[in-house]
């Protein structure tokens, strides 16, 4: 008896799969990604060190901080994140945020989609 590995499946998809096969793979991949994203979001907790990513405002991607609170009741769950000192410094250097962040601020909170919050 032989065991089929994931590499075998990928090789099949690349070499011999039909469009119908690829549609099935594509759907399975989307479902798998959604499951993993949900598991990641479910594991996030208040006070956890995080990194932001996948935000439309690219200036906010890669900022780091801590989760202050999580709101799961909105249509799209959100987190209030307090960015850390290094990220605050970086954000103050951006012309849009420099006007929003009070001079001398030592912390700054952002409300972001929970889907864009990743543990560090």
N, CA, C and O of each residue as an XYZ file, in Angstrom:
480
protein
N       0.835     -1.174      0.000
C       0.000      0.000      0.000
C       0.888      1.248      0.000
O       1.836      1.335      0.780
N       0.583      2.207     -0.869
C       1.360      3.439     -0.935
C       0.581      4.575     -0.277
O      -0.650      4.581     -0.252
N       1.323      5.515      0.243
C       0.725      6.674      0.884
C       0.858      7.864     -0.051
O       1.936      8.138     -0.579
N      -0.253      8.571     -0.248
C      -0.232      9.772     -1.071
C       0.145     10.951     -0.186
O      -0.479     11.189      0.848
N       1.161     11.679     -0.597
C       1.604     12.841      0.170
C       1.002     14.110     -0.437
O       0.470     14.091     -1.547
N       1.094     15.189      0.300
C       0.603     16.463     -0.223
C       1.385     16.853     -1.476
O       0.824     17.433     -2.405
N       2.666     16.537     -1.499
C       3.483     16.814     -2.689
C       2.946     16.067     -3.906
O       2.967     16.595     -5.018
N       2.461     14.832     -3.699
C       1.859     14.071     -4.796
C       0.616     14.777     -5.322
O       0.390     14.841     -6.530
N      -0.181     15.302     -4.408
C      -1.410     16.000     -4.797
C      -1.068     17.265     -5.583
O      -1.698     17.557     -6.599
N      -0.086     18.003     -5.119
C       0.330     19.225     -5.814
C       0.866     18.887     -7.202
O       0.562     19.573     -8.179
N       1.656     17.835     -7.280
C       2.192     17.411     -8.577
C       1.053     17.022     -9.520
O       1.084     17.353    -10.705
N       0.044     16.316     -8.992
C      -1.128     15.960     -9.794
C      -1.827     17.225    -10.290
O      -2.193     17.323    -11.461
N      -2.009     18.184     -9.396
C      -2.691     19.427     -9.772
C      -1.930     20.150    -10.875
O      -2.536     20.703    -11.792
N      -0.612     20.146    -10.788
C       0.203     20.841    -11.779
C       0.269     20.106    -13.111
O       0.314     20.733    -14.169
N       0.274     18.777    -13.060
C       0.544     17.996    -14.273
C      -0.690     17.417    -14.957
O      -0.743     17.360    -16.185
N      -1.684     16.986    -14.176
C      -2.763     16.208    -14.792
C      -4.183     16.653    -14.441
O      -5.147     16.076    -14.944
N      -4.325     17.649    -13.604
C      -5.663     18.039    -13.163
C      -6.456     18.696    -14.281
O      -5.911     19.399    -15.132
N      -7.762     18.446    -14.252
C      -8.682     19.110    -15.178
C      -9.133     20.424    -14.537
O      -8.831     20.689    -13.374
N      -9.855     21.241    -15.303
C     -10.392     22.472    -14.736
C     -11.334     22.181    -13.571
O     -11.337     22.908    -12.577
N     -12.131     21.123    -13.691
C     -13.023     20.744    -12.587
C     -12.221     20.365    -11.343
O     -12.583     20.743    -10.229
N     -11.123     19.613    -11.536
C     -10.256     19.256    -10.405
C      -9.697     20.520     -9.747
O      -9.681     20.638     -8.522
N      -9.241     21.460    -10.577
C      -8.654     22.686    -10.042
C      -9.692     23.545     -9.329
O      -9.378     24.203     -8.337
N     -10.926     23.542     -9.829
C     -11.998     24.260     -9.135
C     -12.206     23.673     -7.737
O     -12.394     24.410     -6.769
N     -12.170     22.328     -7.638
C     -12.302     21.674     -6.335
C     -11.140     22.048     -5.411
O     -11.352     22.338     -4.234
N      -9.918     22.041     -5.941
C      -8.750     22.422     -5.154
C      -8.872     23.876     -4.688
O      -8.595     24.196     -3.532
N      -9.286     24.737     -5.598
C      -9.418     26.155     -5.276
C     -10.436     26.367     -4.157
O     -10.184     27.123     -3.219
N     -11.578     25.703     -4.257
C     -12.602     25.822     -3.225
C     -12.106     25.267     -1.892
O     -12.340     25.862     -0.840
N     -11.430     24.139     -1.939
C     -10.889     23.545     -0.712
C      -9.852     24.471     -0.074
O      -9.806     24.602      1.149
N      -9.026     25.110     -0.897
C      -8.017     26.031     -0.381
C      -8.682     27.241      0.275
O      -8.244     27.683      1.338
N      -9.728     27.779     -0.342
C     -10.455     28.912      0.238
C     -11.073     28.524      1.577
O     -11.003     29.287      2.541
N     -11.672     27.349      1.639
C     -12.280     26.881      2.883
C     -11.222     26.651      3.954
O     -11.428     26.980      5.123
N     -10.089     26.084      3.548
C      -8.994     25.868      4.491
C      -8.440     27.183      5.014
O      -8.161     27.304      6.207
N      -8.276     28.173      4.138
C      -7.781     29.480      4.554
C      -8.761     30.148      5.507
O      -8.347     30.744      6.502
N     -10.053     30.058      5.218
C     -11.073     30.641      6.098
C     -11.046     29.973      7.475
O     -11.173     30.650      8.495
N     -10.883     28.667      7.507
C     -10.814     27.933      8.775
C      -9.595     28.362      9.584
O      -9.697     28.607     10.786
N      -8.439     28.453      8.919
C      -7.219     28.869      9.612
C      -7.322     30.308     10.106
O      -6.879     30.613     11.213
N      -7.899     31.196      9.298
C      -8.085     32.585      9.721
C      -8.996     32.656     10.941
O      -8.724     33.407     11.877
N     -10.080     31.874     10.933
C     -11.002     31.878     12.064
C     -10.323     31.339     13.318
O     -10.502     31.892     14.403
N      -9.547     30.267     13.181
C      -8.815     29.724     14.326
C      -7.841     30.753     14.890
O      -7.708     30.892     16.106
N      -7.158     31.477     13.992
C      -6.215     32.512     14.432
C      -6.958     33.611     15.183
O      -6.525     34.033     16.255
N      -8.081     34.079     14.623
C      -8.838     35.146     15.283
C      -9.403     34.684     16.626
O      -9.438     35.451     17.589
N      -9.845     33.428     16.686
C     -10.382     32.890     17.941
C      -9.320     32.805     19.032
O      -9.648     32.824     20.218
N      -8.061     32.712     18.645
C      -6.987     32.567     19.631
C      -6.499     33.910     20.175
O      -5.728     33.939     21.134
N      -6.937     35.020     19.578
C      -6.493     36.341     20.026
C      -7.195     36.727     21.319
O      -8.385     36.465     21.494
N      -6.437     37.360     22.234
C      -6.991     37.758     23.521
C      -6.531     39.168     23.880
O      -5.525     39.659     23.369
N      -7.281     39.801     24.761
C      -6.905     41.126     25.238
C      -5.565     41.050     25.956
O      -5.298     40.110     26.706
N      -4.725     42.056     25.715
C      -3.400     42.107     26.322
C      -2.326     41.407     25.513
O      -1.145     41.496     25.847
N      -2.715     40.714     24.458
C      -1.758     39.948     23.658
C      -0.925     40.876     22.771
O      -1.442     41.850     22.224
N       0.374     40.566     22.632
C       1.248     41.286     21.707
C       0.867     40.913     20.290
O       0.703     39.736     19.969
N       0.726     41.931     19.437
C       0.254     41.671     18.066
C       1.053     42.468     17.036
O       1.846     43.352     17.359
N       0.798     42.106     15.790
C       1.329     42.803     14.614
C       0.152     42.987     13.664
O      -0.679     42.090     13.526
N       0.075     44.144     13.010
C      -0.993     44.408     12.044
C      -0.528     44.055     10.639
O       0.630     44.270     10.281
N      -1.449     43.510      9.848
C      -1.141     43.151      8.458
C      -2.441     43.074      7.683
O      -3.516     42.974      8.274
N      -2.348     43.120      6.359
C      -3.493     42.995      5.448
C      -4.463     44.172      5.512
O      -5.613     44.050      5.092
N      -4.007     45.310      6.035
C      -4.873     46.487      6.084
C      -4.784     47.252      4.774
O      -3.723     47.303      4.151
N      -5.892     47.845      4.355
C      -5.877     48.632      3.119
C      -4.949     49.827      3.258
O      -4.243     50.184      2.314
N      -4.948     50.448      4.437
C      -4.020     51.536      4.701
C      -2.667     50.911      4.999
O      -2.384     50.537      6.137
N      -1.848     50.801      3.989
C      -0.578     50.086      4.099
C       0.372     50.696      5.128
O       1.282     50.020      5.609
N       0.166     51.959      5.466
C       0.998     52.598      6.478
C       0.853     51.899      7.831
O       1.758     51.950      8.664
N      -0.293     51.248      8.042
C      -0.545     50.578      9.321
C       0.000     49.155      9.370
O       0.153     48.585     10.451
N       0.292     48.580      8.207
C       0.820     47.215      8.184
C       2.194     47.170      8.855
O       3.012     48.076      8.691
N       2.421     46.127      9.591
C       3.664     45.871     10.333
C       3.796     46.681     11.618
O       4.809     46.566     12.307
N       2.792     47.502     11.960
C       2.832     48.147     13.272
C       2.614     47.072     14.330
O       1.965     46.058     14.072
N       3.154     47.299     15.509
C       3.022     46.331     16.595
C       2.434     47.014     17.824
O       2.481     48.237     17.957
N       1.884     46.203     18.712
C       1.304     46.732     19.934
C       0.616     45.632     20.711
O       1.002     44.465     20.645
N      -0.422     46.026     21.457
C      -1.194     45.080     22.274
C      -2.680     45.270     21.999
O      -3.138     46.374     21.704
N      -3.418     44.174     22.103
C      -4.867     44.250     21.977
C      -5.423     44.842     23.275
O      -5.187     44.317     24.364
N      -6.161     45.941     23.138
C      -6.817     46.543     24.300
C      -8.183     45.893     24.518
O      -8.541     45.548     25.644
N      -8.946     45.729     23.426
C     -10.265     45.093     23.531
C     -10.644     44.489     22.188
O     -10.108     44.858     21.144
N     -11.581     43.553     22.243
C     -12.087     42.881     21.044
C     -13.601     42.996     21.048
O     -14.246     42.733     22.063
N     -14.167     43.389     19.914
C     -15.618     43.493     19.774
C     -16.059     42.461     18.736
O     -15.826     42.628     17.539
N     -16.689     41.410     19.205
C     -17.154     40.341     18.314
C     -18.602     40.548     17.879
O     -19.124     39.769     17.081
N     -19.265     41.605     18.402
C     -20.685     41.786     18.106
C     -20.936     42.563     16.822
O     -22.049     42.535     16.297
N     -19.936     43.249     16.312
C     -20.127     43.986     15.064
C     -20.185     43.006     13.890
O     -19.788     41.847     14.001
N     -20.688     43.504     12.776
C     -20.808     42.658     11.583
C     -19.469     42.029     11.228
O     -19.395     40.847     10.894
N     -18.425     42.823     11.302
C     -17.060     42.325     11.120
C     -16.331     42.585     12.429
O     -16.155     43.742     12.809
N     -15.907     41.547     13.121
C     -15.244     41.734     14.419
C     -14.050     42.683     14.307
O     -13.302     42.654     13.330
N     -13.890     43.525     15.336
C     -12.800     44.495     15.359
C     -12.038     44.386     16.668
O     -12.530     43.839     17.656
N     -10.826     44.923     16.649
C     -10.004     45.010     17.850
C      -9.544     46.452     18.015
O      -9.214     47.130     17.041
N      -9.527     46.903     19.251
C      -8.879     48.177     19.571
C      -7.468     47.809     19.986
O      -7.260     47.046     20.929
N      -6.510     48.362     19.273
C      -5.099     48.040     19.458
C      -4.365     49.294     19.928
O      -4.513     50.365     19.339
N      -3.584     49.156     20.977
C      -2.709     50.244     21.425
C      -1.339     49.947     20.843
O      -0.697     48.963     21.209
N      -0.895     50.811     19.926
C       0.385     50.548     19.278
C       1.526     50.882     20.232
O       1.398     51.754     21.091
N       2.643     50.176     20.067
C       3.786     50.367     20.954
C       4.576     51.616     20.562
O       4.279     52.264     19.558
N       5.579     51.939     21.365
C       6.328     53.178     21.191
C       7.029     53.265     19.833
O       7.012     54.317     19.194
N       7.641     52.169     19.393
C       8.326     52.187     18.091
C       7.345     52.425     16.957
O       7.635     53.179     16.029
N       6.180     51.780     17.029
C       5.174     51.961     15.985
C       4.581     53.363     16.042
O       4.274     53.952     15.005
N       4.420     53.899     17.250
C       3.910     55.264     17.402
C       4.871     56.244     16.750
O       4.455     57.157     16.037
N       6.155     56.047     16.999
C       7.166     56.912     16.406
C       7.104     56.842     14.877
O       7.160     57.869     14.200
N       6.987     55.620     14.338
C       6.917     55.443     12.883
C       5.658     56.101     12.316
O       5.702     56.734     11.261
N       4.556     55.950     13.014
C       3.286     56.501     12.543
C       3.292     58.022     12.590
O       2.709     58.666     11.718
N       3.934     58.600     13.584
C       4.004     60.065     13.686
C       4.794     60.665     12.529
O       4.628     61.841     12.204
N       5.655     59.858     11.905
C       6.425     60.335     10.766
C       5.627     60.367      9.475
O       6.101     60.900      8.471
N       4.435     59.814      9.481
C       3.589     59.813      8.284
C       2.677     61.025      8.330
O       2.008     61.261      9.336
N       2.642     61.798      7.249
C       1.946     63.088      7.257
C       0.466     62.999      7.646
O      -0.044     63.908      8.302
N      -0.223     61.946      7.265
C      -1.643     61.816      7.599
C      -1.828     61.615      9.096
O      -2.675     62.262      9.711
N      -1.048     60.729      9.678
C      -1.209     60.408     11.096
C      -0.552     61.444     12.003
O      -0.957     61.590     13.156
N       0.441     62.157     11.513
C       1.098     63.182     12.326
C       0.076     64.215     12.798
O       0.207     64.752     13.898
N      -0.946     64.502     11.975
C      -1.983     65.470     12.357
C      -2.992     64.869     13.327
O      -3.629     65.605     14.080
N      -3.151     63.542     13.327
C      -4.139     62.875     14.186
C      -3.603     62.573     15.582
O      -4.362     62.540     16.550
N      -2.314     62.357     15.683
C      -1.709     61.968     16.958
C      -1.269     63.232     17.691
O      -0.460     63.999     17.167
N      -1.787     63.456     18.887
C      -1.405     64.665     19.639
C       0.098     64.716     19.898
O       0.735     63.691     20.139
N       0.648     65.919     19.845
C       2.079     66.093     20.152
C       2.340     65.599     21.568
O       1.568     65.876     22.487
N       3.423     64.872     21.732
C       3.803     64.369     23.043
C       3.066     63.110     23.471
O       3.260     62.630     24.588
N       2.219     62.568     22.594
C       1.472     61.346     22.948
C       2.442     60.205     23.200
O       3.448     60.061     22.504
N       2.126     59.396     24.206
C       2.954     58.221     24.503
C       2.246     56.935     24.106
O       2.832     55.854     24.154
N       0.975     57.058     23.712
C       0.251     55.887     23.205
C      -0.800     56.359     22.210
O      -1.184     57.529     22.193
N      -1.253     55.432     21.388
C      -2.261     55.745     20.381
C      -3.037     54.471     20.084
O      -2.450     53.405     19.898
N      -4.347     54.589     20.042
C      -5.215     53.424     19.799
C      -5.782     53.470     18.395
O      -6.117     54.535     17.877
N      -5.883     52.321     17.802
C      -6.490     52.151     16.485
C      -7.556     51.070     16.576
O      -7.371     50.071     17.270
N      -8.656     51.264     15.887
C      -9.662     50.214     15.762
C      -9.486     49.606     14.381
O      -9.585     50.298     13.368
N      -9.225     48.308     14.350
C      -8.921     47.617     13.095
C      -9.718     46.319     13.012
O     -10.118     45.770     14.039
N      -9.950     45.825     11.791
C     -10.616     44.523     11.662
C      -9.791     43.440     12.357
O      -8.566     43.405     12.236
N     -10.472     42.564     13.083
C      -9.786     41.481     13.781
C      -9.026     40.587     12.798
O      -8.013     39.985     13.154
N      -9.515     40.504     11.574
C      -8.856     39.685     10.549
C      -7.458     40.207     10.202
O      -6.665     39.496      9.585
N      -7.155     41.453     10.598
C      -5.867     42.049     10.280
C      -4.912     42.062     11.469
O      -3.862     42.703     11.423
N      -5.281     41.351     12.533
C      -4.480     41.298     13.756
C      -3.835     39.921     13.867
O      -4.522     38.902     13.798
N      -2.525     39.892     14.039
C      -1.767     38.644     14.101
C      -0.922     38.635     15.376
O      -0.319     39.645     15.739
N      -0.886     37.475     16.054
C      -0.072     37.388     17.256
C       1.405     37.451     16.896
O       1.804     37.063     15.798
N       2.214     37.942     17.833
C       3.674     38.038     17.619
C       4.341     36.946     18.411
O       5.566     36.826     18.387
